[in-house]
Amino acid sequence: MRDGEPSGTLSFYSDGQLIGTEALSGGSADSFYVPPAQVLNKSVIVTYSGDGNFLPAQTAPMVITNSLLQGPRGSFQSFFS
């Protein structure tokens, strides 16, 4: 495990198009709202820019379905928290 908390930026893509970015603070990012039409039945990936201590990274593509968007915490948002 590396010392410190990651800094840098998370970038969110839907079908290859950038839909949002979020800076890391204290090793985590705040949430932001994305209209369901931007992600429903589309391939979504998240990239991490990296910093001086942590390498850049990218999630595997994930297709977002209605079942992931519905329900309380424990749905789509829990994949990134």
PLY file of the C-alpha trace (Angstrom):
ply
format ascii 1.0
element vertex 81
property float x
property float y
property float z
element edge 80
property int vertex1
property int vertex2
end_header
0.00 0.00 0.00
1.26 3.46 -0.83
1.59 6.25 1.68
-0.90 9.10 1.57
-4.24 9.55 -0.08
-4.70 9.73 -3.83
-5.28 13.10 -5.42
-6.07 13.85 -9.02
-9.27 13.64 -11.03
-11.93 11.06 -11.85
-13.40 11.36 -15.34
-16.71 9.69 -16.22
-17.44 8.56 -19.78
-20.65 7.26 -21.36
-20.22 5.54 -24.73
-16.84 7.27 -25.05
-18.10 10.80 -24.37
-16.97 12.70 -21.28
-20.01 13.34 -19.05
-18.31 14.72 -15.96
-15.19 15.08 -13.85
-14.65 15.19 -10.13
-11.47 16.14 -8.23
-10.38 13.88 -5.40
-10.10 15.48 -1.98
-8.88 13.50 0.99
-8.73 10.42 -1.24
-12.39 10.52 -2.26
-14.72 12.40 -4.57
-18.07 14.03 -3.95
-20.99 12.66 -5.92
-22.58 14.48 -8.81
-25.84 14.07 -10.67
-25.98 12.61 -14.16
-29.37 12.45 -15.90
-30.28 8.77 -16.41
-30.64 9.30 -20.18
-26.88 9.94 -20.35
-26.01 6.51 -18.96
-29.00 4.17 -19.35
-28.12 1.18 -21.54
-24.74 2.73 -22.34
-21.20 1.64 -21.62
-19.79 3.68 -18.73
-16.16 3.83 -17.63
-14.37 5.89 -15.00
-10.73 6.92 -15.34
-8.38 8.12 -12.62
-5.70 10.61 -13.67
-3.08 9.42 -11.20
-0.71 11.59 -9.18
2.87 11.50 -7.91
2.21 8.42 -5.74
-0.61 6.60 -7.54
-0.72 5.37 -11.13
-3.54 6.25 -13.55
-6.32 3.66 -13.73
-9.54 2.86 -15.57
-12.55 0.74 -14.66
-13.81 -2.00 -16.91
-16.77 -0.89 -19.06
-20.13 -1.34 -17.33
-23.51 -1.19 -19.07
-25.97 0.68 -16.85
-29.45 -0.83 -16.69
-32.68 0.23 -15.00
-32.06 -2.19 -12.15
-28.75 -0.44 -11.33
-30.35 3.01 -11.37
-33.24 2.12 -9.08
-33.33 1.63 -5.36
-31.63 3.19 -2.35
-27.89 3.19 -1.80
-26.75 -0.21 -2.90
-27.45 0.50 -6.54
-25.28 2.25 -9.14
-23.74 4.76 -6.75
-22.29 2.01 -4.54
-19.97 0.91 -7.36
-18.00 4.12 -6.88
-18.12 4.64 -3.13
0 1
1 2
2 3
3 4
4 5
5 6
6 7
7 8
8 9
9 10
10 11
11 12
12 13
13 14
14 15
15 16
16 17
17 18
18 19
19 20
20 21
21 22
22 23
23 24
24 25
25 26
26 27
27 28
28 29
29 30
30 31
31 32
32 33
33 34
34 35
35 36
36 37
37 38
38 39
39 40
40 41
41 42
42 43
43 44
44 45
45 46
46 47
47 48
48 49
49 50
50 51
51 52
52 53
53 54
54 55
55 56
56 57
57 58
58 59
59 60
60 61
61 62
62 63
63 64
64 65
65 66
66 67
67 68
68 69
69 70
70 71
71 72
72 73
73 74
74 75
75 76
76 77
77 78
78 79
79 80
